[in-house]
């Protein structure tokens, strides 16, 4: 297929179309685009409103997680953690923003195809968001903090959700190599397109093989992240990536000389201490 637009100019082209509003010009939304967008929003809403049991096992969406976290996911089979209603609302507008970005992409004259197409690599299944102008593109809505990693091209330095592995898997399946992430800052509406270098993307076949090997062992693989200092008195706590993990208490059951993690309730949120030399002057959970 010949593509009339280049992925390189995607964000610029979207902005150019929208910029007409500031000049008191209508955006040329066709009846076809408006109808399709309305239907997509309806589908996203109904999908969000229908509970689904999370599939057990390896999937392209989790293949980028650290091996130890995946080991606990598979071995413990813990009851799903109850999600707060505010987080469910975040999930909803994440779905809606994805459809907004795809609509704007089409409005800007770029080709969108293979939406939610199923792919398989080394027995691992996944569903791509889409291809834009012939390349795999993952759609993301991000906080200001996360947006910077895409905007500045530093995702590889802190890819705790395994986005690069996911992209590498999709590209392996579809035999493409120049895709990336179309990201919206959900606080400001800014857009960016991040296309990582080949060196930033793992060899997904080797990675899958390594993870499958790690999941067969009886004890958990090495820890994903190292505790970091809290203050200057010798206290140590879990880094941000571990704080989000549902397995942190099992994973660090040997912390504090076998007592386990100690949790202190700071105003900015709980901190999980692996070593307490000087007791913090805040409430302990």
N, C-alpha and C positions, 0 to 999 in steps of 0.2 A: 504493500500500500504506500502511495506517495502522500506525504504529509505537507500541508501548505504552511504550517507554522513550526517554529523551532521551540523546543522546551526551554531553551536558554532565555527566551523573552516572555515567558508565561506571566510572571508577576507584573512586569511592565505593561503587558497587553491588557491584563485585568484592570490595572489602575487606570489605564488610558480610557477604557470603556466607561468606567465609573466616573471619571473626571468630568464628563460632559454635564453631570448634574450641577456642578459648581458654576458652569457657564449657562445654566438655565436651559439645557438641552435634554430631551428625553433620551433614556437608554433604550435602544432598539430591541426590546424583548418581544420575540415572536410568540404567537399563540401556542405553538408547539413547545417551545422552551418553558413557558409559563405552566402549561398543563403537565408536562413531564415533572417539573419541579414540585408542583402541588402533589402529584402522586407519590413522588419520592419522599416528601415530608410525611405524608400519610403513612407510608410503609415504615419509615423510621420510627414514628410515634407508636405504631402498633407493635413493632418489634421490641421497642423499649418497654412497653407495658405488659409484655408476656414473659413471665419467669421461665428461665431455661437452666437445666442442670448443666454445670460445667463438665465437659468431657474429661475423663481421667486419661492420663498418658501424654506422650509427647505430641506437640502440635507445632506448626510453624510459628504460632504466636508466642510460644513459651520457650522455643529452642535456644534463644539467646540468654536465658536466665543462667546464673552460675550453677554448676553441677550439684553442689551441696544443697542449694535451695530446691532443685528439681528432685533430688534424692528424698528429701523430707516430704515434698509434695506427693511422691509416689508411695513411699513407705508408710507414712502416718495415716493418710486418707482421713484427715481430720474433718470434722463437720464444718461446712462453709461458715465463715464469719459473717454475722449480721451486718449489713451495710446501712449506714445512717441515711435517712431520707434526703439530707442535703447532698450526699454523695450520689444518690440516685438521680437527683436533679442535674448534677454535673454530667453524668452519663448521658442524660437526655440531650442537653444542649451540645454535647460532643457529637452525637449522632446528627443533630440538626445542622451544625456548622459544617460537617463533612459534606452534606448535600448542598449547602450554600456554596462551598468552594467548587464543587463539581459543576454546579449551574453557572458560576462565574467563568469557569474555564471554558465551557461550551460557548458562553456568550462572547468570550474574547476570541472565538474562532479556532480554538484548539480542539484536536480530536480526542475524544474519550471513548475507550472501548474496554471490553473484558471486565466490566464491573463485577466484583465478587466471584470471579472465576476460580474454581477449585484447582489446585496444583498439588503435585506429589514429588518429593525429593527423598530418596533413600527410605521410602516407606512412610515418610512424615507428610501429613496433609496440611494444607493451609488454603486460605482464600485471599486473593489480592484485592486491594481496594479498587484498582483500575490500572490501565495503561493510558498515558497521555502522550500523544505524538509518537506512539510506538514504544515508549519506555515505561517500565514499572514505576508507579508513583504511589507512595503511601501517604494518606491524608491524615494530618495530625492537628488537633487543637491543643494549645499549650499555654501554661501560665507564663508570666513575664520571665521568670527565672529559667524555665525550660526552653522558651523561645530563643533565648540568647545562645543556647548550645547549637541550635540549628543555624541561626543567623550568623554566628561567628565561626561556624564550621568546627566546633570543638566537641561534637557528640561522642567521638571515639574515646575521648578522655574520661567520660563518665556516662556510659551507656548501660545503666542498671536495668533497664527494661528489655535490653537485647534487640533494639530496633535494627541495628546494622545486620545482625544475623538473620533477622526476618526478611529484610530486603534482599540479602545475598541468596536466601533460599528461593524467593520468588523469581529472582533473575536467573538462577540456575535452571529452574523449571521451564522458564519461558525463553531461555537462550538470549537474553538481553544483558547489557552491562553498563548502561549509562543513565539509570533511573535515579530516584531520590525521594525526597520528602517535601510535600507542599504543606506548609504549616501556617496556621493563623494564631496570632496572639489574641487569646480570648478576652484580654483586658483592654486592648487598644484597637483591635481590628487590623493590625499590621500583618502583612503576608511576607513569607520568604520561601524560596525554593533552595533546598540544600541537596547537592549532588555529591556524595562522598567519593573520595578517591578509591581506586581499587585496593590500595594498601590498607585502607580503613575497614574494608569488608573482609570477614573471615572466609577461609575455604570451608564452605558449608558442609561439604561431604565429609571432610576430616572431622569437623566439629560434631556432626551427628554421630559419627562412629565413636568418637571419644566419650560423648555423653552416654550413649547406650552402654559402653563398657563400664562407666562409673556407676550407672544405675543397677548393675548386676552384683556389686560388692555388698557385703553384709554391714559394713560400717560406713558412716557418711564420709564423703570426700573432704579435702581440706577446706577450711573456712573461706568464704567468699571475700571478706574484707577484714581488715585489722582494726581493733579498737583504737580510738584516738584520745589524746589528752583533753581533759576538761579542767581549765585553769592551770595553775602552776604548782599545785601541792601534791601532785602524784595521782590524782584521780583519773580514771580512764572510763570512757563511755563508748557506746556503739556509734558508728558513723551513720549518716543520714540513710544510706541504702539499707542498713540492717534494721533501723528503726521501723521501716515500713513492712518488714518481713513478718509473716504470720508465725514463723517457726523460731523466732529469736530466743524464746525462753528455753525450748528444747535444745537449740543449737548451742546456747551458752549456759547450760545447766551447771557447768563447772566453774562459773564466774564467782568472784568473791569467796575464794577458797571453798568452793562446793556449795555455798549458800544459794547461788543462782543470781540472776540479774536483780539489782535494786533500782527502783524507779522513783525518780524525784520530779515533782510537778512544778516546773518553771512556768512563768507567764507565757512564754513562747511555745509551750508544749512539753510533754514528758521527755525526760532524758533517761536512758537506760545504762546504768553504770556496771561495768565489769570489775572494777576495782575502786574501793572507797578508802582513801587514806585520811581525808579530812571531810567529815560529813557536811554536805551542803546545807545552807541555812534556808531551805525551802521545805515544804511538806513532802514527806515520803509516802508513796502509795502503799 
